[in-house]
Amino acid sequence: SFEVACFHVVMEISRSGSDWSISVMTGSRRQQGFTMIEVMVAIAVFSVGLIGIAGLAMTNLQNASHGQNESQATIIATQLADGMRSNLLAYENGLFASSLVPGDKSCFGDTECTYSEAAHYDSDIWLQNTASALPGGVAIICMDSTPADGSPSDPACDGLGLNTVKLFWTDSQKLERDAAEGDFYRHILSLVP
């Protein structure tokens, strides 16, 4: 058996004024470039970083979508609250409750309506807008003394207390996966005249 070693000799000759100097360096041969393992490790580290960035981007998109839905729910609830405040007689008589039979009359533009017909019309339009604006959107208008309870299928309105607007929705990913009953977001607005 024999052993082969690679060594190289580097000679450097330099002149400083009238003096000459020679330095000799010996040692193992210097490597040039990268080995395949170093390249593979660098690619693996880079890939893990890219996967992390992609995960952050997805989380950011989901949070933006939820924020948009929350803003939309606030706008919808505020619009109905403004409609209820403009029709105080219907508000005081609890006529905005969504459990009532929908009105047949369109109270848009110059059409004359009673306060009851206007309340039904505003509620109907608002409920339709909620269903189309929020994913899986369900809107409830009721009298409730404990407004922070309930779910889309059982809003838990007790008929007491203040006129309350309850909005329920799910995010679009949960909607596609057939969200469970407890898998929803909620926006509550209780109105004080």
TAZI-V493516 format. One record per residue. RES is the residue in one letter. OMEGA is omega as a letter, one per 20 degrees, with the letter a starting at -180 (NA if undefined). Layout:
BEGIN
res omega
RES OMEGA
RES OMEGA
END
This chain:
BEGIN
res omega
S r
F a
E r
V r
A r
C r
F r
H a
V r
V r
M r
E r
I r
S a
R r
S a
G r
S a
D r
W r
S r
I r
S r
V r
M r
T r
G r
S a
R r
R a
Q r
Q a
G a
F r
T a
M a
I r
E r
V a
M r
V r
A r
I r
A r
V r
F a
S r
V r
G r
L r
I r
G r
I r
A r
G r
L r
A r
M r
T r
N r
L r
Q r
N r
A r
S r
H r
G r
Q r
N r
E r
S r
Q r
A r
T r
I a
I a
A r
T r
Q r
L r
A r
D r
G r
M r
R a
S r
N a
L r
L r
A r
Y a
E r
N r
G a
L r
F a
A a
S r
S r
L r
V a
P r
G a
D a
K r
S a
C a
F r
G a
D a
T r
E a
C r
T r
Y r
S r
E r
A r
A r
H a
Y r
D r
S r
D a
I a
W r
L r
Q r
N r
T a
A a
S a
A a
L r
P a
G a
G r
V a
A r
I r
I a
C r
M a
D r
S r
T a
P a
A r
D r
G a
S a
P a
S r
D a
P r
A r
C a
D r
G r
L r
G a
L r
N a
T r
V r
K r
L r
F r
W r
T r
D a
S r
Q r
K r
L a
E a
R a
D a
A r
A a
E a
G a
D a
F r
Y a
R r
H a
I r
L r
S a
L r
V a
P NA
END
